[in-house]
Amino acid sequence: MILTRLQREALKKVFDRGQTNGSPNRGQAWQGSYREFRRTVRPEICGFGAVMVPWCGMWLGIEPDGHTHS
């Protein structure tokens, strides 16, 4: 799946949230590699270029401009 540069940067920030020691999300965050995490990205149905990624029991949307929302 092709992501914009801003989407890739936002996705990396989401991934990094669970990778720091002491993070409250540590037990629920992604436990694999960034590459494996990136493979979970799916296109938004009937959207305008946003992608969806499962994160901590919910889906996050990442818009083409990098805005992330649940």
Secondary structure as the mmCIF struct_conf table of DSSP 4:
data_model
#
loop_
_struct_conf.conf_type_id
_struct_conf.id
_struct_conf.beg_label_comp_id
_struct_conf.beg_label_asym_id
_struct_conf.beg_label_seq_id
_struct_conf.end_label_comp_id
_struct_conf.end_label_asym_id
_struct_conf.end_label_seq_id
HELX_RH_AL_P HELX_RH_AL_P1 ARG A 5 ARG A 17
TURN_TY1_P TURN_TY1_P1 GLY A 18 GLN A 19
BEND BEND1 THR A 20 THR A 20
TURN_TY1_P TURN_TY1_P2 ASN A 21 GLY A 22
TURN_TY1_P TURN_TY1_P3 PRO A 24 GLN A 28
BEND BEND2 ALA A 29 ALA A 29
BEND BEND3 GLY A 32 GLY A 32
HELX_RH_AL_P HELX_RH_AL_P2 TYR A 34 ARG A 38
TURN_TY1_P TURN_TY1_P4 ARG A 39 THR A 40
STRN STRN1 ARG A 42 PRO A 43
HELX_LH_PP_P HELX_LH_PP_P1 GLU A 44 GLU A 44
TURN_TY1_P TURN_TY1_P5 ILE A 45 CYS A 46
BEND BEND4 PHE A 48 GLY A 49
STRN STRN2 VAL A 51 TRP A 55
TURN_TY1_P TURN_TY1_P6 CYS A 56 GLY A 57
STRN STRN3 MET A 58 ILE A 62
TURN_TY1_P TURN_TY1_P7 PRO A 64 ASP A 65
STRN STRN4 THR A 68 HIS A 69
#
